Amino acid sequence: MDQLPSAPSQPDGAMPSPLPSLTLQRGLAAAALMAWLFLVIAAYYVVHKPFGLPQLTAFGQVVLDLELWLATLVIAAGVGWRLTSRWTGLTPVERLVFGVGLGFAALGYSVMALGMLGWLHPLTLAAVGGGLLLWQVMRPQSARAAWQAAWSAMPHPRGRFEWLMAIVALGCLALAWLWALAPPYAFDALVYHLRQVTLYLAERSIFVPVDSAYAGFPGLWQMLYAFVKALRGDSATQLIHLTTLALTVLTTAALGRRLWHMDLTWPVAGLLTAVPTLLLVAAWPYVDVALIFYTSLLCYALVAWRQEGATRWLVLAGLMCGIAMEIKYTALWYPLAAAALILPGARRRGVRATVWHLAVFAGITAVVAAPWYGRNWLLTGNPLYPYLWGGPMWDAGRTAWWDRPGTGLLSEPWRLVTAPWEMTIFGTEGLAGYQATLGPLLLALVPVLVLVWRHLSDTERRGLGWLGLFGGVLYAVWLWGVARSALLMQSRLLLPVFPLLALAAALVLNRLGALDTRALSLSWLVKAGTALVLVFNLFAGGIQFAHDNPLAPLVGVETRFDYVGRRIGTTYTAALQQVNALSPESKVLFLWEPRTYHCHTACLPDSLYDNLVYLVRQHGDADALARALAGEGFTHVLVNRAVMDLAVTEGSDPIGDRDLAVWHDLESRHLQRIYADGVTYVLYELRR
């Protein structure tokens, strides 16, 4: 029987031809699962949207502001660290604080130079900023060293009391940081700090037509705001200003280490952040806390010069004084405070050496301060516009109205003695009087120096003497202003002295143990009271934060403009919307309303609440005034009737019967009402 043919044999080691591989099956299953998950999740969120365009826009603005703030800080720290390498013998913390101060100034002067050349364009500023940032990224050693110095300057708290001060200080700064991320709304920012910046950017120059009493105010710090505003930043301006509060704490603590070889970082931080107005203003796009920072650096440099006698400290002092004078007019008095530390010991050093020291300081200060005052002279003919020599849109009437000599406390001289008590106990932020809430700690602690004085070392007394000389001159100048004019009765103008007071108060807390007895621990009582105030302050800040809800515009549940309206009044934002709806060729005269930051058309602010009175002085009657307004291109008039009526009722304005008669004639024959909210604002069109 024939056998069937056998199947061909497989080569050794060969496997049978497989079906579709298990790997392919798993891959297809995974792809199908991913497709299914994507389909379900996408379909769900098409119906149930987790966020919309408002949230994306809000979050994008927050990210942009944070990026611009950090970029500015990196540039300042890196450039400043390199600049301070020229000064030998500085500690890392000294290089950090002086370096960041110089770095901020260097960036500000760079923007100012572009503004003088008419190159204040977003692309130009982006190129300058991008180049400086790229320099720090490509060579990060300086920025890294500055960061390490900052980290090392924050010591580990010692004991429960310091831990409490650290927690409260950091908590207050965290709240302020979140506030600073919210849209700007503070009064002076809308009147001139940010408003001037928008004018510079619109004209691409710092030589813009003068239309405000504040047009000549020193603008170095505003150049930093112009830098971030040109790159679409908004709240970055506030974050930059808030940074100077942290730098002030580090500078003041470093001064304590230099004077007394003790670390007072957390007591200083706790005491300064316990001043409510200081913390509040730091989160606004103002210049006050920047001035405090440079004032602290100036005092530090002068104290270091008194200790070492090295010329490098006089050079740094001159730089800091000049920069301060480029930030705020009140720093024009700083050379007097500097002289109070330079002149003592002149007999020992000799007349020639003392003259040389004064010349070095004064010469550097003058050179550093010259750019903005030169700009004012070229623009207005007055380097101190509008003070002393007047200028465009100024007359004797405005000088008298703004100066108001004889309205201060000189008629009640005893109140000059009790001013510290009054401004601490009765002063309230935003209200008439001293217009600031200062907290009780500095007033409570600084006088205790009298009790601990005999327990202090000679070194500690000498250091307090230097602080007293410098701060005493600034206090005397402030008190002289309070005596002269009610307009200068502002505690905010005295804030540059507060770091020195905080340092003295921190020394008191450190030395209170010398007053303890077996029967009574005064140090425990004082620290317990201080702790109570700190906790109250943080608690009050948290309540205010919850009330203000600055997070709403950050997450897009409220527009940034609506947040501004919620903070300062919806009648203001509604009126500005009406103004912005006018044709682009419109030009609006504001009466009794100085805030024009949100104007998208040409607006003339009433910066001193005296536009009507000034125009009546210039033109006499309603017909001449109407012709003058038309000749200058004005098409509309916006009136804040609430402020006008209050000024007339209280008699706090320079407006008189003749001015009111001209206004009523102008209103009846030359103006046509086109909008009124029934509460505050009225918008008129000028009849042709």
C-alpha positions as CSV (number, residue, x, y, z in Angstrom):
1,M,0.0,0.0,0.0
2,D,1.4,3.3,-1.1
3,Q,2.1,5.8,1.8
4,L,0.7,9.3,1.7
5,P,3.4,12.0,1.2
6,S,4.5,13.6,4.5
7,A,4.4,17.3,5.2
8,P,7.6,19.2,4.4
9,S,9.7,19.4,7.5
10,Q,10.4,22.8,9.2
11,P,13.9,24.0,9.6
12,D,15.3,23.6,13.0
13,G,14.2,26.5,15.4
14,A,11.5,27.9,13.0
15,M,8.1,28.8,14.5
16,P,4.8,28.4,12.7
17,S,3.5,31.6,10.9
18,P,1.6,33.5,13.7
19,L,-1.8,35.0,13.6
20,P,-2.0,38.8,14.2
21,S,0.4,39.5,17.0
22,L,-0.7,40.1,20.6
23,T,1.2,43.4,20.5
24,L,-0.9,44.7,17.6
25,Q,-4.0,43.7,19.4
26,R,-3.0,45.6,22.5
27,G,-2.1,48.6,20.5
28,L,-5.4,48.8,18.8
29,A,-7.2,48.3,22.1
30,A,-5.2,51.1,23.7
31,A,-5.9,53.4,20.7
32,A,-9.6,52.6,20.9
33,L,-9.6,53.3,24.6
34,M,-7.9,56.6,24.2
35,A,-10.2,57.6,21.4
36,W,-13.2,56.7,23.5
37,L,-11.9,58.7,26.5
38,F,-11.1,61.7,24.4
39,L,-14.6,61.5,22.8
40,V,-16.4,61.3,26.1
41,I,-14.3,64.0,27.9
42,A,-14.4,66.3,24.9
43,A,-18.2,65.9,24.4
44,Y,-18.8,66.5,28.1
45,Y,-16.8,69.7,28.3
46,V,-18.3,71.0,25.1
47,V,-21.6,71.0,27.0
48,H,-20.1,71.7,30.5
49,K,-17.4,74.3,29.8
50,P,-15.0,74.5,32.7
51,F,-13.9,78.0,31.7
52,G,-14.4,80.5,28.9
53,L,-12.7,83.2,27.1
54,P,-13.0,85.6,30.1
55,Q,-11.1,83.1,32.3
56,L,-8.4,82.5,29.7
57,T,-8.0,86.3,29.2
58,A,-7.8,86.9,32.9
59,F,-5.3,84.1,33.5
60,G,-3.2,85.2,30.6
61,Q,-2.9,88.7,32.0
62,V,-1.9,87.3,35.4
63,V,0.8,85.2,33.8
64,L,2.0,88.1,31.7
65,D,2.2,90.4,34.8
66,L,4.1,87.7,36.7
67,E,6.6,87.2,33.9
68,L,7.2,90.9,33.5
69,W,7.7,91.4,37.2
70,L,10.2,88.5,37.4
71,A,12.0,89.6,34.3
72,T,12.4,93.1,35.7
73,L,13.6,91.7,39.0
74,V,16.1,89.4,37.3
75,I,17.4,92.3,35.2
76,A,17.8,94.6,38.2
77,A,19.4,91.9,40.4
78,G,21.8,90.7,37.7
79,V,22.9,94.2,36.4
80,G,23.1,95.5,40.0
81,W,25.3,92.6,41.2
82,R,27.7,93.3,38.4
83,L,27.7,97.0,39.2
84,T,28.5,96.5,42.9
85,S,31.5,94.3,42.0
86,R,33.3,97.6,41.6
87,W,33.0,98.2,45.3
88,T,35.2,95.9,47.3
89,G,34.5,94.9,50.9
90,L,30.7,94.7,50.6
91,T,29.0,91.7,52.2
92,P,26.6,89.6,50.1
93,V,23.6,91.3,51.6
94,E,25.0,94.7,51.0
95,R,25.7,93.8,47.4
96,L,22.2,92.5,47.1
97,V,20.3,95.6,48.3
98,F,22.6,98.2,46.8
99,G,22.8,96.1,43.7
100,V,19.1,95.8,43.2
101,G,18.7,99.5,43.9
102,L,21.3,100.4,41.3
103,G,19.8,97.8,38.9
104,F,16.3,99.3,39.1
105,A,17.8,102.8,38.6
106,A,19.9,101.6,35.6
107,L,16.8,100.2,33.9
108,G,14.8,103.3,34.7
109,Y,17.5,105.6,33.3
110,S,17.7,103.5,30.2
111,V,14.0,103.9,29.6
112,M,14.3,107.6,30.4
113,A,17.0,108.0,27.8
114,L,14.8,106.3,25.2
115,G,12.0,108.7,26.2
116,M,14.3,111.7,25.7
117,L,15.2,110.5,22.2
118,G,11.5,109.9,21.3
119,W,12.1,106.1,21.1
120,L,9.6,105.0,23.7
121,H,8.1,102.4,21.5
122,P,7.1,98.9,22.7
123,L,9.4,97.2,20.2
124,T,12.4,99.3,21.4
125,L,11.6,98.6,25.0
126,A,11.2,94.9,24.2
127,A,14.5,94.9,22.5
128,V,16.3,96.6,25.4
129,G,14.6,94.5,28.0
130,G,15.0,91.3,26.1
131,G,18.7,92.0,25.6
132,L,19.3,92.7,29.3
133,L,17.3,89.6,30.2
134,L,19.2,87.4,27.7
135,W,22.4,88.7,29.2
136,Q,21.4,87.5,32.6
137,V,20.2,84.1,31.3
138,M,23.4,83.5,29.3
139,R,25.6,84.5,32.2
140,P,23.5,83.7,35.2
141,Q,26.2,83.8,37.8
142,S,25.3,87.3,39.0
143,A,21.5,86.7,39.2
144,R,22.2,83.4,41.0
145,A,24.5,85.0,43.5
146,A,21.9,87.7,44.2
147,W,19.3,85.1,44.8
148,Q,21.6,83.2,47.2
149,A,22.3,86.4,49.0
150,A,18.6,87.1,49.4
151,W,18.0,83.6,50.7
152,S,20.8,83.8,53.2
153,A,19.5,87.2,54.4
154,M,16.4,85.5,55.8
155,P,17.5,83.7,59.0
156,H,15.8,80.9,60.8
157,P,13.5,82.5,63.5
158,R,14.7,82.1,67.1
159,G,12.1,81.4,69.6
160,R,8.3,81.5,69.5
161,F,8.1,85.3,69.4
162,E,10.3,85.5,66.3
163,W,8.4,82.7,64.7
164,L,5.1,84.6,65.3
165,M,6.6,87.8,63.8
166,A,7.9,85.9,60.8
167,I,4.6,84.1,60.2
168,V,2.6,87.4,60.5
169,A,5.0,89.3,58.3
170,L,5.0,86.7,55.6
171,G,1.3,86.4,55.8
172,C,0.8,90.1,55.4
173,L,3.2,90.2,52.5
174,A,1.4,87.3,50.9
175,L,-1.9,89.1,51.1
176,A,-0.3,92.3,49.7
177,W,1.1,90.2,46.8
178,L,-2.3,89.0,45.9
179,W,-3.7,92.5,46.2
180,A,-0.9,93.7,43.9
181,L,-1.9,91.2,41.3
182,A,-5.4,92.8,41.0
183,P,-6.0,95.7,38.6
184,P,-4.7,99.1,39.7
185,Y,-7.4,101.4,41.2
186,A,-5.6,103.7,43.7
187,F,-6.4,107.4,43.4
188,D,-2.9,108.9,42.7
189,A,-2.2,106.1,40.2
190,L,-5.2,107.1,38.1
191,V,-4.4,110.8,38.5
192,Y,-0.7,110.8,37.5
193,H,1.5,107.8,38.4
194,L,0.1,105.5,35.6
195,R,-1.7,108.3,33.7
196,Q,1.6,110.0,32.9
197,V,3.1,106.7,31.8
198,T,0.2,106.3,29.3
199,L,0.9,109.7,27.9
200,Y,4.7,109.0,27.5
201,L,3.9,105.8,25.7
202,A,1.3,107.4,23.5
203,E,3.8,110.1,22.5
204,R,6.8,107.8,22.6
205,S,8.5,110.5,24.5
206,I,8.7,112.0,28.0
207,F,8.4,115.4,26.5
208,V,4.6,115.5,26.5
209,P,2.4,118.6,26.7
210,V,1.9,119.8,30.2
211,D,-1.8,119.3,31.2
212,S,-1.5,118.5,34.9
213,A,0.1,119.9,38.0
214,Y,1.9,116.6,38.4
215,A,3.5,116.7,34.9
216,G,6.9,117.7,36.4
217,F,7.0,115.3,39.3
218,P,10.2,113.2,39.2
219,G,9.6,110.2,37.0
220,L,12.5,107.7,37.3
221,W,10.4,105.1,39.0
222,Q,7.6,105.7,36.5
223,M,10.1,104.7,33.8
224,L,10.0,101.1,35.3
225,Y,6.2,101.3,35.0
226,A,6.5,102.5,31.4
227,F,8.8,99.5,30.7
228,V,6.2,96.9,31.8
229,K,3.2,98.9,30.5
230,A,4.6,99.1,27.1
231,L,4.8,95.3,27.1
232,R,1.1,95.0,28.0
233,G,1.7,94.6,31.7
234,D,-0.8,96.1,34.1
235,S,-0.5,94.8,37.7
236,A,3.3,94.2,37.2
237,T,3.7,97.9,38.2
238,Q,2.3,97.1,41.6
239,L,4.4,93.9,42.0
240,I,7.5,96.0,41.3
241,H,6.6,98.5,43.9
242,L,5.7,95.8,46.5
243,T,9.2,94.3,45.9
244,T,10.8,97.4,47.4
245,L,9.0,96.8,50.7
246,A,10.8,93.4,51.0
247,L,14.1,95.1,50.0
248,T,13.5,97.7,52.7
249,V,13.1,95.0,55.3
250,L,16.4,93.4,54.2
251,T,18.2,96.8,54.1
252,T,17.0,97.8,57.6
253,A,17.9,94.4,59.1
254,A,21.4,94.6,57.5
255,L,21.8,98.1,59.0
256,G,21.0,96.5,62.4
257,R,23.7,93.9,61.9
258,R,26.2,96.5,60.9
259,L,25.4,98.8,63.8
260,W,24.9,96.3,66.6
261,H,26.0,92.8,65.3
262,M,22.5,91.4,66.0
263,D,20.0,89.9,63.6
264,L,16.7,91.8,63.8
265,T,15.3,90.7,60.5
266,W,12.0,89.2,61.7
267,P,11.3,91.9,64.3
268,V,11.8,94.6,61.7
269,A,9.7,92.7,59.2
270,G,6.9,92.3,61.7
271,L,7.0,95.9,62.8
272,L,7.0,97.3,59.3
273,T,4.2,95.1,57.9
274,A,2.2,96.0,61.0
275,V,1.9,99.6,59.6
276,P,-1.4,99.1,57.6
277,T,-0.9,102.1,55.3
278,L,2.6,101.1,54.5
279,L,1.5,97.7,53.4
280,L,-1.4,99.1,51.5
281,V,0.6,101.7,49.6
282,A,3.3,99.1,48.8
283,A,0.7,97.1,46.8
284,W,-0.3,100.2,44.7
285,P,1.6,101.6,41.7
286,Y,2.9,104.6,43.7
287,V,6.5,105.6,44.4
288,D,6.4,106.1,48.2
289,V,7.8,102.7,49.2
290,A,10.5,102.9,46.5
291,L,11.5,106.2,48.1
292,I,11.6,104.5,51.5
293,F,13.9,101.8,50.1
294,Y,16.4,104.3,48.7
295,T,16.2,106.4,51.8
296,S,17.2,103.4,53.8
297,L,20.1,102.7,51.4
298,L,21.2,106.3,51.8
299,C,21.1,106.1,55.6
300,Y,23.0,102.8,55.5
301,A,25.7,104.2,53.3
302,L,26.2,107.2,55.5
303,V,26.3,105.1,58.6
304,A,28.9,102.8,57.0
305,W,31.0,105.8,56.0
306,R,30.9,107.0,59.7
307,Q,32.1,103.6,60.8
308,E,34.8,103.0,58.1
309,G,35.6,106.4,56.6
310,A,35.9,104.8,53.2
311,T,35.1,107.0,50.2
312,R,33.2,104.2,48.5
313,W,30.4,104.7,51.0
314,L,30.1,108.4,50.3
315,V,29.9,107.6,46.6
316,L,27.1,105.1,47.2
317,A,25.4,107.6,49.4
318,G,25.5,110.2,46.7
319,L,24.1,107.7,44.2
320,M,21.2,106.8,46.5
321,C,20.4,110.4,47.3
322,G,20.4,111.4,43.6
323,I,18.2,108.4,42.7
324,A,15.8,109.3,45.5
325,M,15.6,112.9,44.2
326,E,14.6,111.4,40.8
327,I,11.7,109.5,42.5
328,K,10.0,112.2,44.6
329,Y,10.3,115.9,45.2
330,T,10.4,115.4,49.0
331,A,13.8,113.9,48.6
332,L,15.2,117.3,47.8
333,W,15.6,117.7,51.6
334,Y,17.8,114.6,51.8
335,P,21.1,116.5,51.5
336,L,20.2,118.2,54.8
337,A,19.8,114.8,56.5
338,A,23.0,113.6,54.9
339,A,24.9,116.7,56.2
340,A,23.7,115.9,59.7
341,L,25.8,112.7,59.5
342,I,28.7,114.1,57.5
343,L,29.4,117.3,59.5
344,P,29.8,115.9,63.0
345,G,33.4,115.2,63.5
346,A,34.5,117.9,61.1
347,R,36.9,119.4,63.6
348,R,38.7,116.1,64.0
349,R,38.8,115.4,60.3
350,G,39.8,118.9,59.4
351,V,38.1,121.6,57.3
352,R,39.7,120.5,54.0
353,A,38.7,116.9,54.4
354,T,35.1,117.8,55.4
355,V,34.7,120.1,52.4
356,W,36.0,117.3,50.2
357,H,33.5,114.8,51.7
358,L,30.6,117.2,51.2
359,A,31.8,117.9,47.6
360,V,32.0,114.3,46.7
361,F,28.5,113.6,48.1
362,A,26.9,116.7,46.6
363,G,28.6,116.4,43.2
364,I,27.5,112.8,42.7
365,T,24.0,113.6,44.0
366,A,23.7,116.5,41.5
367,V,24.9,114.5,38.5
368,V,22.6,111.5,39.3
369,A,19.5,113.8,39.9
370,A,20.2,116.0,36.9
371,P,18.3,114.2,34.0
372,W,14.7,114.6,35.2
373,Y,15.2,118.2,36.4
374,G,16.9,119.0,33.1
375,R,13.9,117.5,31.3
376,N,11.6,119.7,33.3
377,W,13.6,122.8,32.5
378,L,13.5,122.0,28.8
379,L,9.8,121.3,28.9
380,T,8.5,124.0,31.2
381,G,11.3,126.4,31.9
382,N,11.2,125.3,35.5
383,P,13.3,122.4,36.8
384,L,10.9,122.1,39.8
385,Y,7.7,122.5,38.0
386,P,5.2,123.7,39.2
387,Y,7.0,124.8,42.4
388,L,8.8,128.2,42.9
389,W,8.9,129.4,39.3
390,G,5.6,128.2,37.9
391,G,5.3,127.4,34.2
392,P,2.7,126.4,31.6
393,M,-0.9,126.3,32.8
394,W,0.1,128.0,36.1
395,D,-0.4,131.3,37.7
396,A,-0.3,132.9,41.2
397,G,-3.8,131.8,42.0
398,R,-2.8,128.1,41.6
399,T,0.3,128.7,43.6
400,A,-1.8,130.1,46.5
401,W,-4.4,127.3,46.2
402,W,-1.8,124.5,46.2
403,D,0.5,126.0,48.9
404,R,-2.2,127.3,51.2
405,P,0.3,128.9,53.7
406,G,-1.1,129.6,57.1
407,T,-3.6,126.7,57.1
408,G,-1.3,124.3,59.1
409,L,-0.9,123.7,62.8
410,L,1.2,126.8,63.5
411,S,-1.9,128.5,64.9
412,E,-2.2,125.5,67.3
413,P,1.5,125.0,68.3
414,W,0.8,122.4,71.0
415,R,-0.5,120.1,68.2
416,L,3.0,120.1,66.7
417,V,4.2,118.5,69.9
418,T,1.4,115.9,70.0
419,A,1.6,115.2,66.3
420,P,2.9,111.6,66.8
421,W,0.0,110.8,69.1
422,E,-2.6,112.4,66.8
423,M,-1.4,110.8,63.6
424,T,-1.1,107.3,65.2
425,I,-4.3,107.3,67.3
426,F,-6.6,109.4,65.1
427,G,-5.1,109.0,61.6
428,T,-7.1,106.9,59.3
429,E,-6.3,105.9,55.7
430,G,-8.4,107.8,53.2
431,L,-9.9,110.2,55.7
432,A,-9.1,113.9,56.3
433,G,-6.4,114.6,58.9
434,Y,-3.2,112.7,58.6
435,Q,-4.7,110.4,56.0
436,A,-3.0,107.2,57.1
437,T,-3.4,104.2,59.5
438,L,-0.1,103.6,61.2
439,G,-0.8,101.0,63.8
440,P,0.2,101.4,67.5
441,L,3.5,99.5,67.7
442,L,6.0,102.1,66.8
443,L,4.5,104.8,69.0
444,A,4.3,102.2,71.8
445,L,7.8,100.9,71.6
446,V,10.1,103.7,70.5
447,P,9.6,105.8,73.7
448,V,10.6,102.7,75.7
449,L,14.2,103.6,74.7
450,V,14.2,106.0,77.6
451,L,13.8,103.1,80.0
452,V,16.4,100.8,78.4
453,W,18.9,103.5,77.6
454,R,21.1,102.9,80.6
455,H,21.3,99.2,79.7
456,L,22.6,99.9,76.2
457,S,26.2,99.6,75.2
458,D,28.1,102.6,73.8
459,T,28.0,101.1,70.4
460,E,24.2,100.8,70.6
461,R,23.8,104.3,71.8
462,R,26.1,105.6,69.0
463,G,24.1,103.8,66.4
464,L,20.8,105.2,67.7
465,G,22.4,108.6,67.7
466,W,23.2,108.3,64.0
467,L,19.7,107.1,63.2
468,G,18.3,110.0,65.3
469,L,20.3,112.6,63.4
470,F,19.3,111.4,60.0
471,G,15.7,110.7,60.9
472,G,15.4,113.8,63.1
473,V,16.1,116.1,60.2
474,L,13.5,114.4,58.0
475,Y,11.0,114.6,60.8
476,A,11.8,118.3,61.4
477,V,11.2,119.0,57.7
478,W,7.9,117.1,57.8
479,L,6.8,118.9,60.9
480,W,7.7,122.3,59.4
481,G,5.4,121.4,56.4
482,V,2.6,120.4,58.8
483,A,3.0,123.7,60.6
484,R,2.8,125.7,57.3
485,S,0.0,124.0,55.3
486,A,-2.9,121.6,55.9
487,L,-2.1,120.0,52.5
488,L,1.1,118.7,54.0
489,M,-0.6,117.1,57.0
490,Q,0.0,113.6,55.6
491,S,1.7,110.8,57.5
492,R,2.6,109.2,54.2
493,L,5.2,111.9,53.7
494,L,6.9,110.7,56.9
495,L,7.0,107.0,55.9
496,P,10.7,107.1,54.9
497,V,11.6,107.5,58.6
498,F,9.6,104.4,59.6
499,P,12.4,101.8,58.9
500,L,14.6,103.7,61.3
501,L,11.8,103.7,63.9
502,A,11.2,100.0,63.3
503,L,15.0,99.3,63.8
504,A,14.9,101.3,67.1
505,A,11.8,99.5,68.2
506,A,13.3,96.1,67.3
507,L,16.3,97.0,69.5
508,V,13.9,97.8,72.4
509,L,12.3,94.4,72.0
510,N,15.8,92.8,72.1
511,R,16.9,94.7,75.2
512,L,13.7,94.6,77.3
513,G,15.0,91.7,79.3
514,A,17.2,94.1,81.2
515,L,14.1,95.6,82.8
516,D,12.8,92.2,84.1
517,T,12.7,91.5,87.9
518,R,11.8,88.4,89.8
519,A,8.4,89.8,90.5
520,L,7.5,91.1,87.0
521,S,8.7,90.3,83.5
522,L,8.2,93.5,81.6
523,S,9.7,91.9,78.5
524,W,7.0,89.2,78.5
525,L,4.2,91.8,78.9
526,V,5.5,94.0,76.1
527,K,6.1,91.0,73.7
528,A,2.6,89.6,74.5
529,G,1.1,93.0,73.7
530,T,3.1,93.2,70.5
531,A,2.0,89.7,69.5
532,L,-1.6,90.6,70.1
533,V,-1.3,93.6,67.8
534,L,0.4,91.5,65.1
535,V,-2.3,88.9,65.2
536,F,-5.0,91.6,65.2
537,N,-3.3,93.2,62.2
538,L,-3.1,90.0,60.2
539,F,-6.7,89.1,61.1
540,A,-7.9,92.6,60.0
541,G,-6.0,92.2,56.8
542,G,-7.6,88.9,56.1
543,I,-11.1,90.3,56.6
544,Q,-10.3,93.2,54.3
545,F,-9.0,90.8,51.7
546,A,-12.2,88.8,51.9
547,H,-14.2,92.0,51.6
548,D,-12.3,93.3,48.6
549,N,-12.1,89.9,46.9
550,P,-9.1,90.8,44.6
551,L,-9.1,87.3,43.3
552,A,-12.3,87.8,41.3
553,P,-10.7,89.6,38.4
554,L,-7.7,87.2,38.5
555,V,-9.8,84.2,37.7
556,G,-12.1,86.0,35.3
557,V,-15.4,86.0,37.2
558,E,-15.2,89.8,37.1
559,T,-13.6,92.0,34.4
560,R,-10.7,94.1,35.4
561,F,-12.6,97.3,34.7
562,D,-15.6,96.1,36.7
563,Y,-13.2,95.5,39.6
564,V,-12.0,99.1,39.4
565,G,-15.6,100.2,39.4
566,R,-16.4,98.1,42.5
567,R,-13.4,99.6,44.3
568,I,-13.8,103.3,43.5
569,G,-17.5,103.6,42.3
570,T,-19.4,102.4,39.3
571,T,-20.5,105.9,38.5
572,Y,-16.9,106.7,37.6
573,T,-16.5,103.7,35.3
574,A,-19.9,104.3,33.7
575,A,-19.0,107.9,33.0
576,L,-15.6,106.9,31.5
577,Q,-17.4,104.4,29.3
578,Q,-19.5,107.3,28.0
579,V,-16.4,109.4,27.4
580,N,-14.7,106.5,25.6
581,A,-17.7,106.0,23.4
582,L,-17.2,109.5,21.9
583,S,-15.5,109.9,18.5
584,P,-11.7,109.6,18.5
585,E,-11.4,113.3,17.6
586,S,-13.2,114.3,20.8
587,K,-11.4,116.3,23.5
588,V,-12.9,116.4,27.0
589,L,-12.4,118.9,29.7
590,F,-12.8,117.4,33.2
591,L,-14.2,119.6,36.1
592,W,-13.7,118.4,39.7
593,E,-12.4,115.1,38.4
594,P,-8.6,114.5,38.3
595,R,-8.6,110.8,37.3
596,T,-8.1,110.3,33.5
597,Y,-6.1,107.1,33.4
598,H,-8.9,105.2,31.8
599,C,-9.6,107.8,29.1
600,H,-9.1,106.5,25.6
601,T,-9.6,109.9,24.1
602,A,-7.9,113.2,24.8
603,C,-8.9,114.3,28.4
604,L,-7.7,117.3,30.4
605,P,-7.8,116.4,34.1
606,D,-8.8,118.7,36.9
607,S,-5.7,117.8,38.9
608,L,-6.2,120.5,41.5
609,Y,-10.0,120.7,41.4
610,D,-9.7,124.3,40.1
611,N,-10.0,124.1,36.4
612,L,-13.1,126.3,36.3
613,V,-11.7,128.9,38.6
614,Y,-8.4,129.0,36.6
615,L,-10.3,129.3,33.3
616,V,-12.5,132.1,34.7
617,R,-9.3,133.9,35.8
618,Q,-7.9,133.5,32.3
619,H,-11.0,134.4,30.2
620,G,-13.4,136.4,32.4
621,D,-16.9,135.4,31.2
622,A,-18.8,132.5,29.7
623,D,-18.6,133.7,26.1
624,A,-14.8,134.2,26.1
625,L,-14.4,130.9,28.0
626,A,-16.5,129.0,25.4
627,R,-14.5,130.5,22.5
628,A,-11.3,129.6,24.2
629,L,-12.4,126.0,24.8
630,A,-13.5,125.6,21.2
631,G,-10.2,127.2,20.0
632,E,-8.2,124.6,22.0
633,G,-10.2,121.8,20.4
634,F,-12.4,120.9,23.3
635,T,-15.7,119.2,22.3
636,H,-17.1,118.0,25.6
637,V,-17.1,118.7,29.3
638,L,-17.4,116.1,32.1
639,V,-18.4,117.4,35.5
640,N,-18.3,115.5,38.8
641,R,-21.3,117.3,40.3
642,A,-21.0,115.5,43.6
643,V,-17.5,116.9,44.3
644,M,-18.5,120.3,42.9
645,D,-21.6,120.5,45.2
646,L,-19.5,119.4,48.2
647,A,-16.8,122.0,47.4
648,V,-19.4,124.8,47.1
649,T,-21.3,123.7,50.3
650,E,-18.2,123.3,52.5
651,G,-16.4,126.2,51.0
652,S,-13.2,124.1,50.7
653,D,-12.6,125.1,47.1
654,P,-11.4,128.5,45.8
655,I,-14.7,128.8,43.8
656,G,-16.6,132.0,44.4
657,D,-19.9,133.6,43.4
658,R,-18.4,135.0,40.2
659,D,-17.0,131.6,39.2
660,L,-20.4,130.0,39.8
661,A,-22.2,132.7,37.8
662,V,-19.9,132.1,34.9
663,W,-20.4,128.3,35.2
664,H,-24.2,128.7,35.2
665,D,-24.0,131.0,32.1
666,L,-21.7,128.6,30.3
667,E,-23.9,125.6,31.2
668,S,-27.1,127.2,30.0
669,R,-26.0,128.8,26.8
670,H,-22.9,126.9,25.6
671,L,-23.3,123.3,26.8
672,Q,-25.8,120.6,26.0
673,R,-26.2,117.7,28.4
674,I,-25.8,114.3,26.7
675,Y,-25.4,112.0,29.7
676,A,-26.2,112.2,33.5
677,D,-26.2,109.3,35.9
678,G,-28.4,111.2,38.4
679,V,-25.9,110.9,41.1
680,T,-22.4,112.1,40.3
681,Y,-21.4,112.7,36.7
682,V,-22.8,114.9,33.9
683,L,-21.3,114.9,30.4
684,Y,-21.9,117.9,28.2
685,E,-21.3,118.6,24.5
686,L,-19.9,122.1,23.7
687,R,-22.3,123.9,21.4
688,R,-20.7,125.3,18.2
